[in-house]
Amino acid sequence: MTSSSDQHSATTGETSRIHVQIPGGWAAEESPRPEVEFFAFPQVSGEGVFVPNIVGTINPFAGGLHEFSASAQGHLFAQFEDLRVIDVTWWEREQGPARAILSSRTDHGRILVSVDYLFIEKGWAVQLTATMTPPSYRALRPVFDAIAASARVADHVHDGDGPADVGHQIRLDEVATQAMGLPCERLDSVRSLGVYRSSGPVLSSEAWELLVSLAQGHRPGRMAQGTPAVHELQRAELMDGTSPSEEAALILELLARPQAQITVHAHRGERATDFQAWFDSRFAVIAAGPSAGYLDHEQVADVGHSGYRQLDVVTTEDLPGSLFAWAGAGPAWSLALDEETVSQEQLMRHWTAQAEAPGSSPVDQAVWAEPWFIWTLNAAGPTSKMEEVVRVSAGDRGTYRLYASASRDSGEVSLQAEPSWTIYEHLLGTVSELVGPHS
């Protein structure tokens, strides 16, 4: 193995079956795990600092890329209990098409982001797994992209002869397969595993208003001791008698003096909901109404008007992923509409009913057949305010960015496909720019 201070350094896998270029200042070492071909990382110093890295494996494989991708997704879920797959996308190599799986998970109390680069060459399935922290993702993603793009199976390696290790027939997404001209596995089951989850208490609107009042320094009088709102906060261990509890201290501090705030107003048809977060560089308080996934269930058709809040405290590193999941974003094949420009009247009709698609293509028909979750993001810090962003989460068909027409008098809007990984990057960037990265 090798390390280098040059601009680029060539390294090979343990059995010399993978050739890959690593940047200057990086090291590559033999792995104690026999199934790992190489392990590369930047040479950094400091205790307690997570060192980003990329690991390469190679195995004989006789299946197609969509089968390799489905197999890799299954192995990831088997390996990590709290895995959240953010996106599964095409990744272009000079030698041919490839896949990239973007995911996040918790490791020893901190969030890690991984990109699994997949390609098949000469009958060998190559998987390069890059792992980093959320604050470093935007800077390191291009570096890992370049490393992965340089990887190839060595010339002397004979063609592999292995099984299509999937165990079952892979279901194809017919709309995406037809649009892209290549087999695309269905991602709906992977999406369903990434729904928004919160471990915090559920508060009524009255209890939430009381909590906000406590953050503002108000204290309920003796007459309020027996009210349902006080009892709710007591059961949630946020009040001790009529005073805030020790457990509520961080929540009240962030509500009273946040470095930044995110507010999302959303609609699923006529059902309204919202997501709010108050945060600094370390922690975030989330108060969320029903999520996109929750509103998918018809039995909760009226829950969006109930005013309840799911309260949670997360690390600021986990805030982008939490909002991403709440809004119903997730792995989906990002497909452009034939008819991107529609009238506001057509858009409004889809809010209240399944409106007819303005375009006749299978993609247009599929997107307009989905129930839409329309969410508007606003974010502000102490000295800056981010541009308002409106998106449409269209279920299994992915997410579309909503733009107003350049001509305000036209009454038209544009729906442009936005890959899930770019949404996640945007949310990461929004949080980082408002409060700065925390190491």
N, C-alpha and C positions, 0 to 999 in steps of 0.2 A: 504494500500500500504506500501512499505518498502524501506529502504535504508540500506546499509551495507558496512563495511570495510573489511569483510571476503573475501576469494577468490571468492566465489560464493554465491548468495543469491536467494532464491526462491521467486517469486511473482506470483500473480494470477491476472486475469482481474477483472474489476469492478464487474461483475456478477459471478466471480469465474468459468468461463467456459474455460479459457485458463490458463494453467500452463506453466511458462517459467523461466529459470535461467538467472539472470543478474550478471555481474561481480562485484567483490568488488570495492567499491568506486563509484558505480552507485546508483542512486535513481530512484524510481518508484512512480508515483503519479496518483491520479485519474484525469481523463480528464473532463473538463467542457462539452465536446461533448458527448452526451449519446451513440452515435454509436461507440465510442472508448473504447476498453476494458482496455488497459493499455498504459502508456506513460513512457518510461524509458530513462535515460540520465546520462552521467558521471557528477560527481559533480566537476565543474571547476569554477574558479573565473575570473573576468575581465570584464570590460564594453566593449560593442561593439564586443564581440567575439561570433561567431556563435557556439552554443552548439549542437553537434551531438545528435541524438535521434532516438528512434525506437518506433513506434506506432502500436498497434495491434487491429484488428477488426475481428468480427466473425458474419457470417450470414448463415441461412439455405440455402442449395443449392442442387438441385437434378441432376445437370448436370455433365459432365466429366471435367477433368482438363483442356483440351484444350478449353472448353467453358468458364470456369472460367478465364483462361488466356486472352482470347479474350475480355471478358467482362471487366476485370481489365484494359487492354490496352485502351479500349474505354473510360472508366471513367477517366483515367489519361489525355487523350487528351482533354476531356471535362473540366477538372479542370484547366489545365495549357495551356495557349495560345502558349507559345514558347517551349513546351516540345520537347526534342530530345531523342527518344528511341535508346539506344546504342546496346542493345542485349536482346534477349529473349532466355533463356537457360533452360535445365533440371537441376534440383537441387535434389540431392539424400538425402532422410531422411531414418532413420532406418525403419520407418513405411511404407515407400513406396515412389513413385516418386512425385516430386514437380516441381514448376516452379520458376524462378527468372527473374524479369524484371529490367534491368539496364537502367537508364535514367538520363538526366540532364535538368536543366532549370535555368532561371534567377529569382532571388528573391531580390527585393530592390537593384538592381545594382550589385549583386554578383552571381557567379555561384554556384549552389548546385547540388550534385549528390545523387541520391536515388537508393536503391535496394528494390524492392517489392518482398518479399518471399511469395509464394502462395502454399497452400496445402489443400486437402479436407480430412476430417476425420469424420467418423460417420455421414455423411450427412451435415457437416458444412464446409463452405468455410472460411478458415483463411488467412488473409492477414497481413503480418508484414512489415511495411514500414520504412526502415532505411534511414536517411538523413544526409549528411555530406558535407564538402567542398572538392574540388578536391585535395588540398595538403594533406588532412588527409585520403583520400580514401584508399591508399595502406596499411596504418597501421590499419585502423578501419575495413576494409572489413572482415578480419578473425574473429574479435571480433563479428561483427554482424552476420556472418555465424554461429558462435557457439551459439549465443542467439537464432537465428531462428531454429537451429537444435534441441534445447532443448524444443521447444514449442510443446505442445500437448493439445488436448481437454480433459478436466477433466473427470475422470471416471464416475462421477455421472450424467454427462450430457446425456440426452436421445438423440436418433438419431434425426437429423434435418429433417424437411419436408418442403422444399422450392422449388421454381421454378428454372429452368435453365434460369437465368435472362440475356439472350443474345439478345432476340428480333428477331433473324434471324438465319438461319442455318449457321454454321461455315464451311467455305471452308477449306479442308485439303490439305496440301502439300503432294502429293502422294509419291514423291521420299523419303522424310524424314520419312513419316509414314511407308513405306515399310522397309527402312533401320533400323529404330529404333524399329519397332514392337509395337509402341504406337501411338495414334492419335496426329499428329502435325499440328497445325493451320498454314495456309499460312501467311507469314510475308511481302509479297511484298507491300501491301498497307501501312504498317507501315514504311517500308524502304523509300517509295516514299515521306513521310512527313519529312524525315531527310536530304534532299538534302542541299548542301552548299548554304548559302545565305550571301551576303555582302551588307552593306549599303553605302559603300564608292564609290568614283568616278571610272569610267573606263578610263584608260589612254592608249594612243597609245605608241608604242615603243619609238617614238621620245620624247614624253612628259615625259615618265619614265626615259629615259636617261638624260634629262634635270634636273629632280628632283634629281637623283643620283649625278649629277654634282654640284647642289646647296649644297647637303650634304657634298661634298668634298671641299666646300669653294669657288667654282667658281661662277662668276656672269656674266650673258649675257650682251654683250655690247649694245649700243644704237641701232645698226643696227638690233639686234635680237628682238626688241620690237614687231614687227608685225608678227613674225613667228607663224605658227599654234601651235607649242609646247608651246610657251609662253601663247597664248590665251587659250589653254586647261587648263594649270595650274591656270590661272586667273579665268576661269569659275569654276574650282574646289575649288576656294578660297585658293589656295596654294601659289599664288604669288600676290603681290601688286605692280603693275608696273613691274619692272624687278628685284625686291627683294622678298625674301621669306616673306610670310604673317605670322602673329602671329599664325594662325591655323596650319601652317606647322612646328612650332618649335619642337614639340615632335617627329614628323616623321623624320625630319632632324637629330635630336640628336641621335635617335636610329639607323638610317642608317649609321651615321658617327662613333658612338661609342657603338655598341651593346655589351651586356655581352655574348651573344651567338647567333648562327645563325642556322637555319634549311633550307635545300635545298632538294627539291624533284623533280626528273625528271621522267616523266611518258609518256606512250604511250597508245593510243587506236588504235590498228592497225597501220597504217602509220601516224596517227595524233599525234603530239608531244605537250606536255604542261608541265608546271612546277608550283611549289609553293615554295615561299621563305618567310622566317620570320626572322626578326631581333628583339631581345627582351632582356629585363632585368627582374628583379623579379616582376615588376609591370605591364608593358605594352609590347605589341608586335605590330610591323608593318608588315602587310601581303601584299605581291604582288603576286597575283595568276592569272595564266592563266586559260583557260577553265577547269572546274571540270569534274570528271567522269560522273556525272549526266548530265551535259550540253552536253558532247560529245555523250551521248546516242541518241540524236536527229539527225536524218540523215540530216536535213536541215542545220545543222551547220558543215557539213563534213570537211570544209576547215578552220574552225575557229581556229583550233589548230596551224595553221601556220601564223595567223595574227599578233602575237606578242603583243596583247594588255594585259594590266595588270589590274586586279580588286584590287584597293588599299583599305586597311582597317586598322583600329587601334582597337585592342581588348585588354582586360585584359589578362595577361599571363595565368591566370587560364582558360580562354576560348580558348587558343591556341590549346591544344590537341584535343578538340572537333571540332574546325574549320578544322583542318587538317584531322581528322577522316572522317568528312562529305565530304570534298573536294575529298578525295581519293575513295569515293564510298563505304566505309565500312558502315555496319549497321546491324540490326538484321537479322540473318539467321541461319538456322540449320547447324551446323558445322559437315560435313560428310567426313570421310576419303575416299580417292580414293583407289580402288583395285590396280590400276597401278600408284603408286606414282612416280616412276622413269621413266623419258622420255628422249629422245635425244634432244640436243639443236636444231637439225634440225626440229624435230616435233614442238618444242616451237616456232621457228622462223616462221614456216608455219602458226601457229595460229595468229601470229602478223599481217599477211597480208590477211588471209582468215580463214574461219571456218574449221580448220583441223579436220580430223577424230580422234575420241577418241582412244587412245591405249588400253583402257580397255573396256570390254563389259557390265559391271554392269550398272544398271540405274543411279547410282551416277556419274560414269565416263562419261556416255553419256550426262547427264544433265549439268555437269560442262563444258565439252568441247563444248557444244552447245551454251554456253553463250559468248557474246563478252567480252573480257578481258581488264582490265585496269591495266597495269603493272607499278608499281611505286617503285622507288628506293630512300630510305631515307638516307640522310647524315646529321649529326648534330655535332656541335663543340662549345666549350666554350673557355674561356681564357686559360685554362690549360689542357683541355681534348678534345678528339675527340671520338665520339661514333662509334660503329661498324656499317658498312653499312648494311642496311636491304632491301631486295627486296621482294615485295609482289605482288600477283595477286588478284585483286578484280574481282570476277566472278559473278557479279550481284546478283540475288536472291539465288544463291548457295553459297554465302559467300566468304571468303578470304582465300588464300593459301599462305603460306610462301615458298619462292623459295630458295633452297639451292643448291650450286654447289657440284658436286660429290667429294668425298675425293680423288679420282684419277683424277688429272687434265687432263690426257690423254684420259679418257673414253668418253668425250663429252656428259656426261649425267648430268641431274639436277633432283632434287627431289621436288615435290609439296606436302606439308604437310598442312592439314587443321588447321586453326588457328581461334579459336572462336573470335568473335568481341570484347567481353569484355577483352580478353587478349591483343588485339591490342590497345584498349583504355588505359589499364594499362601500356603498354609499352610506349605509347606516353606521358602519365602523368609522368612516371618515367624518360623519356629522358629529358623533360623540367625541372623537379625538380632537377635532378642531375647536369644539366648544370648551373642553376642559383640559386638553393636552393628554398625551400618553402617560400612563403610570407604570413604572417598572417595578 
